[in-house]
Amino acid sequence: MVTSTVAAIVVLGLLIFVHELGHFLAAKRVGVGVLRFSLGFGPVVVKRQVGETEYALSAIPLGGYVKMVGQEDDGSEPDPATVDREDSFAVKPLWARALIVAAGPVFNLLFASLLFSLLFATGVPVATSKIGDVKEGMPAAAAGLRSGDEIVSIDGVAIDRWEALSAAVRESDGRSVDVVYRRDGAEHRVTIQPQRTEGKTIFGEPMPVYVIGVGPSDQVVTERSNPVKAIFQGFSKTIELSWLTFMTLVKLFQAVVPASNLGGPIMIMKMAGEQAHQGLPSLLFFMAILSINLGVLNLLPIPILDGGHLMFMAIEKVLGRPLEIRQREIAQQVGMFLLLSLMGFALYNDLHRLVAG
């Protein structure tokens, strides 16, 4: 329990810091003054004044904020004493304000890319093309394949990783494939026709898939990439998982993904502890996933989130003027209600899982 709590605090604290650092650096870059940089909400526990900016650690560790000159996050009018200052958020052009708001989520996505790049550069475990189990009555068993055989190539394309093997079978569309495998040092060639079966997407939706009836062994190798390739892989993995996170939200609204899958702070604490026990690479991977979730969720067009502020700015661009104060206040209140409802439901799911064991 202690490990889980410490791991969760470290992970969430670092992700919140990265998010707020994005807002902070963007504000400084476009000449907006920052009055407070806070990790956490509520009463200030520790603070230090550096120039005009107060750096604070607050009591409620569920977020953070960057308080800028001439900005109010609740939709109300900013302080008249600061709104006309040259370094005021309110007097900056629309593009500069949008840059500041978007920088937080963008930094979370960039941080995830950095973590993935580090993992690819230091090495990730991947399954080899060695067969673990062969299912009776399936095409591979009928062709004589056995546990321990190692797939060498499919249709003349060299295969040494399980992911490549699976992809080659899936992409066959049911046509026969020429398989070369190695057994006891000798290579053998067989022709196998994949069998169509009903599989499921990552969201649980039914989909046809072609298989030959083999499973991977527990043999893995550590695959390392050079720094340039690792950076490319890090960005690619971040884009892939960002899209997956967005589609998961869409599927939640479509009731394809059960709402019971939503998790809150208890689930995060539990998973952080589990990943910490598995080692630093697992914890970094988990942190990258959470960073992507934080970035994508904050870009949703919900008032009170960064995406909501960007939505207001888009409306301002179209109308040629900002929304009325009262309209912004109501929108912020609705956004707060939605956010608190979602957090409450996620916490309910956490408690339900604990009770259900």
Stockholm file with secondary structure:
# STOCKHOLM 1.0

chainA/1-357         MVTSTVAAIVVLGLLIFVHELGHFLAAKRVGVGVLRFSLGFGPVVVKRQVGETEYALSAIPLGGYVKMVGQEDDGSEPDPATVDREDSFAVKPLWARALIVAAGPVFNLLFASLLFSLLFATGVPVATSKIGDVKEGMPAAAAGLRSGDEIVSIDGVAIDRWEALSAAVRESDGRSVDVVYRRDGAEHRVTIQPQRTEGKTIFGEPMPVYVIGVGPSDQVVTERSNPVKAIFQGFSKTIELSWLTFMTLVKLFQAVVPASNLGGPIMIMKMAGEQAHQGLPSLLFFMAILSINLGVLNLLPIPILDGGHLMFMAIEKVLGRPLEIRQREIAQQVGMFLLLSLMGFALYNDLHRLVAG
#=GR chainA/1-357 SS CHHHHHHHHHHHHHHHHHHHHHHHHHHHHTTCCEEEEEEEEEEEEEEEEETTEEEEEEEEEEEEEEEETTCCTTSSCCCHHHHTSTTCGGGSCHHHHHHHHHHHHHHHHHHHHHHHHHHHHHCEEEEBSBEEEECTTSHHHHTTCCTTCEEEEETTEECCBHHHHHHHHHTTTTCCEEEEEEETTEEEEEEECCEEEEEECTTSCEEEEEECSEEECSCEEEECCCHHHHHHHHHHHHHHHHHHHHHHHHHHHTTSSCGGGCCCHHHHHHHHHHHHHHCHHHHHHHHHHHHHHHHHHHTSSCTTSHHHHHHHHHHHHHHSSCCCHHHHHHHHHHHHHHHHHHHHHHHHHHHHHHHHC
#=GC SS_cons         CHHHHHHHHHHHHHHHHHHHHHHHHHHHHTTCCEEEEEEEEEEEEEEEEETTEEEEEEEEEEEEEEEETTCCTTSSCCCHHHHTSTTCGGGSCHHHHHHHHHHHHHHHHHHHHHHHHHHHHHCEEEEBSBEEEECTTSHHHHTTCCTTCEEEEETTEECCBHHHHHHHHHTTTTCCEEEEEEETTEEEEEEECCEEEEEECTTSCEEEEEECSEEECSCEEEECCCHHHHHHHHHHHHHHHHHHHHHHHHHHHTTSSCGGGCCCHHHHHHHHHHHHHHCHHHHHHHHHHHHHHHHHHHTSSCTTSHHHHHHHHHHHHHHSSCCCHHHHHHHHHHHHHHHHHHHHHHHHHHHHHHHHC
//
